[in-house]
Amino acid sequence: MKEQYQSRLTALTNFLDTLDVDLAIIKDPKNVFYYTGFNSDPHERFMALVIDRNKQSQYLFVPSLDLEIAEGDSYIKRIVPISDEVNPYKVLKDTIGEGVKTIGLETKVISLFQQEQLHNSFQNFRYVNIGDFIASQRMRKTKEECSKVEHAIHVIEKVMEEGIKKAKVGMAEQELTAELEYLMRKFGADGPSFSSIVLSGAKAALPHGRPDSKTINRGDFLLIDMGVIVDGYCSDITRTFVVGEETVKQREIYDIVRKATQAGVEAAKAGIAIGQLDIAARNVIKDAGYGQYFNNRVGHGLGIDVHEEPSVHENNDLLVERGFLFTIEPGIYIPGYGGVRIEENVYIDENGHGKLLTSFPTEFKRIG
């Protein structure tokens, strides 16, 4: 991994050279992990990877309570601990010194407060956005990164396989969610990669609904969307089931969504606009007469974050490249009735072909 971290940092430093940036401050904890191997949530405390081009130096600023872990995990070995009672921006200024005229920042993650603190420490500087470049780096996954995502997928598919055996008529959505999240830990996950979605009946029409005390009833759609983090990388999978016997309409909707998912996966290859993946899946649903019930993008990038670039929507002209890793997850959501989503994870391999990473069956399944 040392060579990989150095390669990532070299590419970033070369980009900073083109912008004539004096100082880069990378604050997103996931980006810090990407460049250093140190994975931590500092909460309200200051943590940053800082690249000082004037001194040709790289620093990792961490809360003092994380110093020991950082020393063991970080590729960057010049670590500056910051205790809770001091002003971290003063420590930053004392470490860097004068002569900073241009600062590279991830403008999506820097708050107004943080910007004000920087202005108090470094007078008369201008800032440039480096977040888009970092996102583009992270978008192109190595085979090693793909393997990490595959491991997280393997874990969540074990959770799905065992978890649906626990789904019973009369069980609350929250209760099933608790069973699934217990299995995540049991099977080796660091935790869920997002708040697990377990929705039944008419609630399955809510793409990002929350599980609550509603009971799972016979005849319900049961939509389960969940993922885990393992060693810093995420999985994200959705399957939809029917509790007991399905109706003709439920089976029709399910089969349409399954075909749409397959169409999106089959379209995935290097060299085409990523929007074409959305269109391929969306057209199946449109042609079946349910287009009005699918009003969101078909997928998103997946890696260190559960949602990252690229955004797989029909107007995205970005060309698919080797190393892209993303979800394909079309759905039909009918208010007051219910919904179906089937989600696969796809990697564009070194040959430019779409490799399906998820293996949990998509064939129609009754449970309970």
Secondary structure, 3 states (H helix, E strand, C coil): CHHHHHHHHHHHHHHHHHHCCCEEEECCHHHHHHHHCCCCCCCCCCCEEEEECCCCEEEEEEEHHHHHHHHHHCCCCCEEEECCCCCHHHHHHHHHCCCCCEEEECCCCCCHHHHHHHHHHCCCCEEEECHHHHHHHHHCCCHHHHHHHHHHHHHHHHHHHHHHHHCCCCCEHHHHHHHHHHHHHHCCCCEECCCCEEEEHHHHHCCCCCCCCCECCCCCEEEEEECEEECCEECCEEEEEEECCCCHHHHHHHHHHHHHHHHHHHHCECCCECHHHHHHHHHHHHHCCCHHHCCCCCEEECCCCCCEEEEECCCCCCECCCCCEEEECCEEEECCCEEEECEEEEEECCCCEEEECCCCCCCCCEEC
